[in-house]
Amino acid sequence: RVLANLHFALPPPDPPWSMARGSKASSCCGKKARATTPTCVVRPMRPLTERREGLGSMSQACEVPPWRPLGRETSSWSSGSVDCDCNMHLQLGTDSSSNCPLENQRKRAIPVSFRAAVLAVSFASRMSKASASNSLSTDQNSRVVGQQLSFLEVIHSLSGRLSQTETTTSTREKVAQLMDLLEPGQPLAHFSDFAKEYGDATYCRRLVTKYQGDMKTCSYQLRQALIWREQHKELLTTRRYTQAGDYRVLGADLAGRPVLYMCMKNQLSSMGQAIDHIIVCMLQSIDNMPAGVESATHIWDLHGMMIYLNLNPTPLIQILKMAEGYFAERMQELIIIDMPRMATFLKDAAWPVVPEKTRNKIKFMTPEQAKHNMQIHFAPETSLRIAACMDQNRDQKLSLEDRQRTWMRVDKHGELVPAFL
């Protein structure tokens, strides 16, 4: 069927003419063809458009020549030879760039898809024979391959342990270098004992981890943290603040990390006046951290946000700087719920100063997405408690005083206590 659709024809002459059997005429190369054995009968060209079927990707509308070679063409089409004196290019061994129009016409008539199909069938048959011959040695080679894989796994495991050991050693050395800055005669020795007390091995290790061993940045952040600690000594020691909202610890996730929640609908003062409140809540979350836990998850519910209390983006930038310095690596995740369009300017103002690593910890969600996320990652009681607070803050029937009477927090013993006394 495929061969029947391959049309081999002479180039159309101008003007149309016909040649009967036994007549003398010039062949395609200008030489006289043998009159006793004519190769073909040529009829006037009639344009015809049809759709070829059975050629796969070649099924497209095309113009089919009205004449086709007759006689002995079936015995010579595969080699490209013709029954006339114009096969000189074959005898000389030249390539397909012959000037013979009949030869070029026939080569152009063979579709590329057909040749590709023939090659594919030939390749598939050879591969089937090769797979059959190799199937006998599969069982013998499988044991060798398994041994090789086991050996490679051991090498990979050893290399991973060596690299981890080198990283741990490098981290310890950098932590020791940071702590040496606090010694007498060093650049940070002039700070008070209260400030230098914070620069212990735990904090220096968090700095090295956060800034990926960049000692210049770690040294700078350590200095800024000591300055900040001296400036906020009274707040850090007394933890006295003016309540600015409902920011509080409401439980923990499945890994034991504390979870803090606040809703902007309950905001009582501007963001600048709420910084002390936020700092104390972060200190309370640190008190709730069990051994081996160093970070907490924060949930900011922006439902009911009062824009006139948050027009200044500077307090937000200060909070982010605290998270990058004094509270380095203390934030596991920040979930922002129901961010209004009017608050986009706050994000645009603070986003450029947020490092890429911190940006990856910030997630924007809808209330439904946040509840689903809490069911997966939080302890069941924590998830239910926060979901109840979210529903309460969206209940139009409840006043601020009604909500304040229900505000509780989880202390370091895991018990619910009044959030604000």
N, C-alpha and C positions, 0 to 999 in steps of 0.2 A: 504493500500500500504506500509505503514511503517512497519507494523507487518510482511508483507510478505518478507521484506528484512532482517528481523532479523533471523539469521541462528544459530540454536542451534544444537550442534553436540557433539558426544563423542570425547575424545582425540584420535588421530590416533594410532591404535595398530601397533606393529612391531613384526613380519611381517604382511602384510595385510591378512585378512581372511574374510570369509562371514558366516553368520548364517541364515539359513532358518527358517521358521515358524515351531514350534514344536520341534526343536532341543534343547539340553541342552547345556548351556554355562555359564561361570561365568559372573556375572554382574560387574559394574564398581567398586564396593567395595569388590570384591572377593567372594561375596555370590552367591548362586545359585538363578537364577531368575526362576519364574514360567513358566514352558514350555507350559502350556495350554494358558496362556495369555502373550505372548511376548510383550515387550514394543516397540521394534524397529527392523528394518531390516538394517543391516550394510553392505555396499558394499565396495569394495576396493577403496582406496583414489585415486582420479584423480586430480592433481593440475589444477586449473582453475583461471584465472585472468579476472576480469570484473570490470566495474565501476558502483558503486551503484548510482542510481538516486533516488531523492525524500527524501534524508536524510539531506538536507541542507548542513551544514558544513562537514558532513561525506562523501560527494561525492568525493571519492578518490579511486584509484586503490587498491584492496585488494584481498587476496586469499580466495576463498569461498570453504569451505569443501564440498565434493561431497555427503555426507550423511546428512540427516535431520531426526529428530525423527518423527515417524509415530504413528498412533493409537490414544491414549488418551492424547497426549502431550498438546493439546489446552486447556484442562481443568485444567492443573496443572502448566503451565508456569508462570503465574502471581505470584503464591505463592512460586515458586522455588522448589516445591516437584516433585518427580519422582515416577513412578509406579514400584518400586522395594523395596527391603528390606534395601536400603542404606539411607532411610530418617530418620535415628536415630538422626542425628544432629538437625532436625526440632523438633522432639519430646522432645529432651533434652533442647531446647531453646537456642542453641549455636548461635554464630554470623556467619558472612559470611566467616570466616577463617577456613572453614571446609576442611577436607582432601578429601572430595568427588570430584573426578575430573569432574564428570558430572555437579555437582552443580556449581563449580567454572567456568567451561566452559560456562554454561548458563549465569551466572552473568557478565562475561566478554563480552558476546555477546550483552548486552544491551548498546547502545551508550549513552555517556554523554549528547549529544545534544538532544536526545529524552527525557531523564528525565528532562532536563532543559526546554524543550518545554511544557511538561505536567505541571510542576510547574508554568510556566509563564501563561498558560491558566487559571489555577486554581486561581492564584493571581489576574489576570485581572477580572475574574468573581466576585470575592469577592469585589474588589475595585469598580466595577460598581454598585453593590448592596449598598455598603456603601455611594457612592456619591448620589445615588437616595434617600436614606433615609435622608441624610443631606441637600438635596436641599430645603426641606421645611422650615428649620430653617435659611437659608441664609439671607433672608430679615431681620429677627429679629436681627441676629448677625452683619449685616453690619453697623447698626447705632452705636452699641457699639464699633466696631472696628474703625469707623470713629472718634468717640469721643476720643478713646485712642490715635489715631494718632495725632489728633489735640492737645491733651495734651502734647504728646511727642515733637511735633514741638515747642510748647511754651517753654517747658523746655530747648530744644536745643538752641532756640534763646536767652533765658535768660543767659544760660551758655556761649554762644559765646560773648554776650555783657559784661559779667563779666570778661571773660578772656581778652577781648580787653581793658577793663578799667584797669585791672591789668598791662597789657603790656604798656599802655600809661603812667601809673603812674611810672612804673619802668624806662621807657625811660627818663621821666622828671627828675627823681632822678639822673640818670647817667649823663645826660647833665649838671645838676647843679654841680655834682662832678668834671666834666672836667673843667667847667668854674672856679671853685674854685681854680684850679691849677695856675691860672693867678693872683690870689690875692696876696697882699704883704705877705711875709713870706712863700709862697708856692714854690714848685720846679721850676715853670715856670715864676716866678715874675720878673726875671732879664732881660727878653726880652724887646725890645723897644716897645713904644706905637704903632708904625706902625705895628709891627709884631703881638702884642696882639689884635690889632683891628680886625684881621681876625678870632680870636677864639671866635666868638659870638655863640649864642644859635643855629643858623641855621647850622653853620658848625659842631658844636659838635653833633647835632642831626644826621647829615649825617654820621659822624664817627660811632656813636652808631648803626645806621641802617646797615652800610656796614659790620661792624665787629661783628654784632649780640650780642652787649652788653659786649664784652670782654674788660674790663676796662684797662687791662695791654696793649693790642694792641692799644686801642684808645688813651691812654696817650702817648704812643710812637709815634704814627702817628701825634698827635697834636704837639709834640715837634719838629718832623722833618718838619712839615709844617711851623712852626714859623721860624725855621732856614732857610728854603728855601725862605721864604718871605723876610727875611732880606738880603739874598744874591742877590735877584733879585728885589730889591727896585726900581732901576732906570728903569728897563724894565716895571715894573708894573705901574709906575707912568707916564712915558712918552710914552710908547708903540711904541718906535722907534726900528726898526729892519731892517735887510737886507733881501730883498725878496729872497726866496729860491725856489719858485715854484708857484703853482696856488691854494694853500689851501685857502678856503674862504667859507663863509656862503651863501648858494644858496636858502634858503627857510625854510619851516617848514613841519612837518608831520601833520596828522589829529588831533593830540592832542596838537598842538602848539609848539612842541619841535623843536628847530633849527636843520637844517641838514647842515653838512659841507662836502665838496667834494674836493678831490685833485687827480690828475693823475700823476703818476711817470714819464710819458713821458715828462712832463714839468718841471722836477727837474733841478734846476739851480746850485745847490751846494750840497756838501755832507750832509748826515743826521745830522752830528754833528753841522754844521752851520745853519741848518734849525730849530733847537729847538726853538729859539726866535720867529721865524715866526709862528710856531705851537702854542706857548703859547699865542701870541696876538690874533690869530684866535679863540682860546678857550675863551679868555676874551670877544671877540666880540659876540660870541654865547651866553655867559651869559648875555650880555647887551640886547640881543634880546628875552630873556625868559620872557613870561608874568607871571603874578601872579599865583602861584601854580605849576609852571614848574621849575624843577631844573636840568634837564639832556638834553643831545643833542645826535643826531645820527651822526656818522662819517662814511664816505665812502672813502675808499682808493682804487683807481683804479690803479692797478699795471701794466697796459698795457704799454709797452715800457720802462720798468724799466731798468736803467743803473746800472749793477751790480758793476762796478768799483767805483761808488759813494756811495755804501752801503755795502762795505766789512766788516766794523767794526760794530758789533751788539751792542756796548756799548750805542750809542745814543738812539737806540730803547728801550733798557732796562731802560734808564733814563726817557724816555717818559712814559713808563708803570708805573714807580715808582711815577711820578707826578700824574698819574691818580688814583693811590692807596692812595696818601697822600693829596697833596694840592687840587687836583680836585676830591676828593672822591665823589662817587655817581653822578658825572657829566656826565658820559657816559651811555646813554641808550642802545646803540647798536653800534657795529663796523662791517661794511660790507666790506670785502676784495674781490675785483673783479680781476679775471684773474691773479691769483698768479702763476708766472713761477716756473718751477722746480728748476731753479738755485737759487731761493730765499728761498728754503726749509731750508738751513742752518741758516738763520736768525730766522725762526720760531723755529727751534730746540734749538737755543741758548737762546731765550727769553721765550719759553713756560714753562720751569721749574719754573721761578720766577713769573708766572702769577697765581693768586689765582683761585680756581675752580669757584667761583662766576663770576669772570671776563671772564673766558674761555667760560662760557655759553652765554656771550653777543657777542662773536666774531663769525661771520658767513662767510664762504667762498662760493662765488657764481660765476657763469658765467655771462657774460653781459646780456644774455636773462633772467636768473633767477633774476638778480638785477632789471631789468626794470619791470618785472612782480611784484616783491615785492614792488617797488615804486608806481606802479599803485594802489596797495591795501592799503598801509599804509601812503603814502604821499599826501599832497595837490596836486590837479591836475596841477597847474602851476609849483610847485616844481618838480613834476615827469617829466613833459615835459622839463623843463629847464636842469635838470641833464641828461636826456636821450640825449638831443641835445649836451651837452658837451662831453658825451661819444662817440657819433658818430663823432664829430669834432676831437677828439683826435685820432681816428682811420682812419681819412681821410688822405691818403698819399699825396694828392695834396696840403694840407695846411702846411705852414711852421710855425715855432715857433712864428715868428713875426706876422703872420696872426692870430694865435690863441690868442696872447697876447692882440691884439686890441679889442677882444671881452670879455675879462675877467671883469665880474661885480660881485658884491656881494649885499646881502640884509642887510640894516642897521637896527637899532633898531626901526625905524619907518615903516618898511616893504617896503621901497623903494629901487629900484636898483640904486646903485652908483658905480663909478669906484672902482675896487677892490684894485688897487695899484696906488698911486699917485706919 
